[in-house]
Amino acid sequence: MNNNYSTNNWQQYANNATQKAFIEVRSAAGGDEAKIWASDLLRMYMRFAVKKGWKNTPIDDGTLLISGPQAFDIFKHESGVHRVQRIPTTEKRGRIHTSTATVAVLPQIRESEVQINPNDLEIQFYRSGGHGGQNVNKVSTAVRLIHKPSGIVVTASEERFQEANRQIAMDLLRAKLWEKQEEEKERTVAGYRSAIGRGMRAEKIRTYNYPQNRVTDHRINKSFGNLDSIVDGNLDKLVSLLSTRN
């Protein structure tokens, strides 16, 4: 049986008073420094959420679930490639390295909008913090879902109970399937539109230049000083400008 990915456009998930947003940060070019940079970005978003008084729930290594007023409306502008220029702590010659990380922001999709055939799923349970595998005892609370038709794999391991992790993993899988269909739609539309707000991962959106203490957002052609404060989660000025941009 084929899946029915009955989805509408992403805008329907905006403008709700309370929203949930999945934030997935992955290292890209730059080796170990890119991994460190991905962790820095994830921490930046967690701190921003805390300052807002929003709930932030780690799902697995590199993925957060943020819940709060207009959370998706605000975070959707973070989707894309984030580039950092800095001297790594392991660099003995003082050379500036350039590394990148990708950010994808996805809304929580209603179950009725993306229907997943249970026969298309492989479900694995494993001990949180372990290497995975089939469930053999009751302490295996972490969940891995493999969607066989698409090859998408999601995990959830931070909740104490298996069922809670399974539900979070299903929500994340549904969001990823929604993203996949939206990307396919975009490829078929004449005059490819801007990726902003649509969960696209490929657009280079921002550069963090540590030697010059400057953050540049390439979509609005503006630079901001006090880089450390921004990376510490003080994103209000940035997100305000992006939210008012058409």
Order of alpha helices (4+ residues) and beta strands (2+ residues): beta-alpha-beta-beta-alpha-beta-beta-beta-beta-beta-alpha-beta-beta-beta-alpha-alpha
